[in-house]
């Protein structure tokens, strides 16, 4: 019976994902539905096997005891190595150090949980049924629950980012907006160049098909930059074959939301109100897409490839931005966990 329910839940969440993906692919909840469908689909054959051969449950538990710590060590170590690589190549800004910080958390949090749960220290009060620190067990379980929640949320975000980035171009763009990402010594660096090249590829394909989309390179002047990103991007586009009459830079924006808002305002002055194609980096696609939806723009977002070493910190940065943008939703989602925690504290007293 558990296997049947698991299969039904897998089909239910798969149906929600397919419907959401068809109706509005820019919704973050599509990623939640996809991860839920995958998890229940994985559980179903395992539950069937356990129902048929109950002793398998013991072997699975033993395998988990061995594999989970190894996976934690491998993941934490890989993130630490990536963090050091990011420091050496990109500098020591907070955004570049995220994979290092997450790697430390991946290794430290399980240790903290074990120390709390097993009651290592002085003055533990252990239960009659085992060596559990009753005072430490409750905060340990809180850490596990909150960590599991954000890990699942990140998995849904990252997986659906990959899925959304691979959606085929489904519109004929009147305008191609290319989002800025910072200059180095006033010039276009490789990360930004990849976005511009992706936008130019679509622009050329549209021109060959007899259409004339506009190009809007979007980005203002940062505090450490000698000129606006939009101006440098426009220069690159013109040097690589774009027609001057098709290039209209936006040079006042300071973040992704302003990129989109000011580009939309510029479109109004140019008399263009049709479908918009937004070009950014692959790790940034989903958050940019959710912003276009919230701003009511008829748009699709595509991504340019990013160097592999840059991806982990970039995804963590994007996820952190999404959490901040939807902080009340995540706070409400965590309320039941906090209520259970408070109840357990009262109970242990």
C-alpha positions in Angstrom: 0.0 0.0 0.0 2.8 2.6 0.7 4.2 1.9 -2.7 0.8 2.6 -4.3 0.4 5.9 -2.5 4.0 6.8 -3.5 3.2 6.1 -7.1 0.0 8.1 -7.0 1.8 11.1 -5.5 4.5 10.8 -8.2 1.9 10.9 -10.9 0.0 13.8 -9.1 3.1 16.0 -8.8 4.2 15.1 -12.4 0.8 16.2 -13.6 1.1 19.5 -11.7 4.6 20.0 -13.2 3.5 19.3 -16.8 0.4 21.6 -16.4 2.5 24.4 -14.8 5.3 24.1 -17.3 2.7 24.4 -20.1 0.6 27.2 -18.6 3.4 29.4 -17.2 7.0 28.0 -17.3 8.3 31.0 -15.4 6.8 29.9 -12.0 9.3 28.7 -9.3 6.7 26.2 -8.0 7.2 24.1 -11.1 10.6 23.2 -9.7 8.9 22.0 -6.4 6.5 19.9 -8.4 9.3 18.4 -10.4 11.5 17.5 -7.4 8.5 16.0 -5.6 7.6 13.9 -8.6 11.2 12.6 -8.9 11.4 11.8 -5.2 8.2 9.8 -5.1 9.1 8.1 -8.3 12.4 7.0 -6.7 10.6 5.9 -3.5 8.0 3.7 -5.3 10.3 0.9 -6.5 12.2 0.9 -3.2 8.9 0.5 -1.3 7.8 -2.2 -3.6 11.0 -4.0 -2.9 10.7 -3.6 0.8 7.1 -4.9 0.7 8.3 -8.0 -1.2 11.5 -8.6 0.8 11.2 -6.8 4.2 14.9 -7.5 5.1 15.9 -5.1 2.3 14.9 -2.3 4.6 17.8 -3.2 6.9 20.3 -3.2 4.0 19.0 0.1 2.8 19.4 1.6 6.2 22.9 0.3 6.5 23.8 1.6 3.0 22.4 5.0 4.0 24.6 5.0 7.2 27.7 4.5 5.0 26.8 6.5 1.9 25.3 9.6 3.5 28.4 10.6 5.5 30.6 9.9 2.4 28.3 12.0 0.2 28.5 14.8 2.8 32.3 14.7 2.9 32.5 14.6 -0.9 30.1 17.5 -1.4 31.7 19.6 1.3 35.2 18.9 0.0 34.2 19.7 -3.6 32.6 23.0 -2.5 35.7 24.0 -0.5 38.0 23.3 -3.5 35.6 25.3 -5.7 35.6 28.1 -3.1 39.4 28.3 -3.2 39.4 28.3 -7.0 36.9 31.1 -7.0 39.0 33.2 -4.6 42.1 32.8 -6.8 40.3 33.5 -10.1 37.6 36.0 -9.2 38.6 37.7 -6.0 37.3 37.6 -2.4 33.9 39.3 -2.7 31.1 37.8 -0.7 29.4 36.5 -3.9 32.6 34.7 -5.0 33.0 33.0 -1.6 29.5 31.5 -1.3 30.6 28.0 -2.4 33.4 28.1 0.3 30.9 29.1 3.0 28.4 26.5 1.9 31.1 23.9 1.9 32.0 24.8 5.5 28.4 24.5 6.5 28.0 21.2 4.8 30.9 19.8 6.9 30.2 21.6 10.2 26.4 21.3 10.6 26.3 17.5 10.7 29.1 17.6 13.4 27.1 20.1 15.4 24.0 18.0 15.1 25.8 14.9 16.3 27.3 16.7 19.2 23.9 18.0 20.3 22.1 14.8 19.7 24.6 12.5 21.4 25.0 14.8 24.3 28.8 15.3 24.1 29.6 17.6 27.0 29.0 18.1 30.7 25.6 17.9 32.3 23.7 16.1 29.7 20.4 14.5 30.6 20.2 11.2 28.8 17.0 9.3 28.1 16.4 5.9 29.6 16.2 4.4 26.2 19.6 5.5 24.8 22.5 7.9 25.0 20.4 10.9 23.8 20.9 14.4 25.2 17.2 15.5 25.7 18.2 19.1 25.8 20.4 18.9 22.7 18.1 16.6 20.7 15.5 19.3 20.1 17.8 22.0 18.7 19.6 19.3 16.7 16.3 18.3 15.1 15.5 21.9 14.4 18.8 22.3 12.6 18.1 19.2 10.6 14.6 20.3 9.6 15.5 23.8 8.6 18.6 22.6 6.7 16.5 19.9 4.9 13.9 22.6 4.0 16.4 24.9 2.4 18.3 22.1 0.8 15.1 20.9 -0.9 14.3 24.4 -1.9 17.7 24.9 -3.4 17.4 21.5 -5.2 14.1 22.6 -6.7 15.5 25.9 -7.8 18.7 24.5 -9.3 17.0 21.6 -11.1 14.3 23.8 -12.6 16.8 26.4 -13.6 18.5 23.8 -15.7 15.2 22.6 -17.1 14.0 26.1 -17.9 17.3 27.1 -19.6 16.8 24.2 -22.0 13.3 25.2 -23.1 13.3 25.9 -26.9 12.8 29.4 -28.1 9.0 29.6 -28.2 8.5 33.2 -29.5 9.5 35.4 -32.3 11.2 38.3 -30.5 10.6 41.9 -31.5 13.3 42.9 -29.0 16.4 41.2 -27.6 17.4 42.5 -24.2 20.9 41.5 -23.1 21.5 41.9 -19.4 24.8 43.4 -18.2 27.1 41.8 -15.7 30.0 44.2 -15.0 33.0 45.5 -16.9 36.7 45.0 -16.3 38.8 48.1 -16.9 35.9 49.5 -19.0 35.9 46.5 -21.4 33.6 43.6 -21.9 34.9 40.5 -19.9 34.4 36.9 -21.0 31.2 36.4 -18.9 29.5 39.4 -20.4 30.9 38.5 -23.9 29.1 35.1 -23.8 25.8 36.9 -23.2 26.4 39.3 -26.1 27.4 36.5 -28.4 24.3 34.5 -27.5 22.1 37.6 -28.2 24.0 38.2 -31.5 23.4 34.6 -32.6 19.6 35.0 -32.2 19.8 38.5 -33.8 21.5 37.1 -36.9 19.1 34.2 -37.2 16.2 36.6 -37.1 17.8 38.8 -39.7 18.3 35.8 -41.9 14.6 35.0 -41.5 13.7 38.5 -42.8 12.9 40.1 -39.4 14.5 43.1 -37.7 14.5 42.7 -33.9 16.0 45.5 -31.8 19.0 44.9 -29.5 18.9 46.5 -26.1 22.2 46.1 -24.1 21.2 46.9 -20.6 23.4 48.0 -17.7 24.4 51.2 -15.9 27.7 52.5 -14.5 28.9 50.7 -11.4 30.8 52.5 -8.7 34.0 50.8 -9.8 33.4 51.2 -13.5 34.7 54.0 -15.9 31.6 53.8 -18.1 28.1 52.3 -18.3 27.9 48.6 -19.1 25.2 49.3 -21.7 27.6 51.6 -23.7 30.4 49.1 -23.7 28.0 46.3 -24.7 26.6 48.5 -27.5 30.1 49.1 -28.8 30.7 45.3 -28.8 27.5 44.6 -30.7 28.2 47.2 -33.3 31.8 45.9 -33.8 30.3 42.4 -34.4 27.8 43.1 -37.1 24.8 44.6 -35.5 23.2 47.5 -37.4 23.4 50.9 -35.7 19.7 51.5 -36.1 18.9 48.3 -34.3 21.1 48.9 -31.1 19.5 51.0 -28.3 21.5 50.8 -25.1 20.0 51.3 -21.7 22.6 52.8 -19.4 20.9 53.6 -16.0 20.0 50.3 -14.4 21.8 49.0 -11.3 20.3 45.5 -10.9 18.3 42.9 -12.8 14.9 44.4 -11.9 16.0 47.8 -13.1 17.5 46.2 -16.3 14.0 44.9 -17.1 12.0 47.9 -15.9 14.1 50.5 -17.7 14.4 48.3 -20.9 10.6 48.0 -20.9 10.3 51.8 -20.6 12.8 52.2 -23.5 10.7 49.9 -25.6 7.7 52.1 -25.0 9.5 55.1 -26.4 10.6 53.0 -29.4 7.0 51.8 -30.1 7.9 48.2 -29.6 5.4 46.2 -27.4 5.7 42.7 -28.8 7.5 39.6 -27.4 10.8 40.2 -25.7 13.8 37.8 -25.6 16.0 38.3 -22.5 19.6 37.0 -22.7 21.6 36.4 -19.5 23.9 33.7 -18.2 22.6 30.2 -17.7 22.7 30.3 -13.9 20.7 33.6 -13.9 17.9 32.4 -16.3 15.2 31.3 -13.8 15.4 34.4 -11.5 15.3 36.7 -14.5 12.4 34.8 -15.9 10.4 35.1 -12.6 11.1 38.8 -12.7 9.7 39.2 -16.2 6.6 37.4 -15.1 6.1 39.6 -12.1 6.6 42.7 -14.2 4.0 41.5 -16.7 6.4 41.3 -19.6 5.6 38.9 -22.5 9.1 37.4 -22.4 11.3 34.3 -22.6 14.7 34.2 -21.0 17.7 32.2 -22.5 21.1 31.7 -21.0 24.7 31.8 -22.2 27.1 29.2 -21.1 29.3 29.9 -18.0 32.6 28.5 -17.0 32.0 25.4 -14.8 34.1 26.7 -11.9 31.9 29.8 -11.7 28.5 27.9 -11.5 28.3 26.7 -7.9 28.8 30.2 -6.3 26.6 31.7 -9.0 23.7 29.3 -8.3 24.0 29.9 -4.5 24.0 33.7 -5.1 20.9 33.4 -7.3 19.1 31.2 -4.7 19.9 33.6 -1.9 18.4 36.4 -4.0 15.3 34.4 -4.6 14.9 33.6 -0.9 15.2 37.3 -0.1 12.7 38.2 -2.7 10.2 35.6 -1.3 11.3 35.9 2.3 7.7 36.0 3.7 6.8 32.8 1.8 9.8 31.0 3.2 9.1 32.4 6.7 5.5 31.1 6.6 6.7 27.8 5.3 9.1 27.5 8.3 6.4 28.4 10.9 5.2 24.8 11.4 8.8 23.8 12.0 9.2 26.5 14.6 5.9 25.6 16.3 7.0 22.0 16.6 10.3 23.1 18.0 8.6 25.3 20.6 6.3 22.4 21.5 9.3 20.0 21.9 11.0 22.6 24.2 8.0 22.7 26.4 7.7 18.9 26.4 11.4 18.4 27.3 11.0 20.7 30.3 
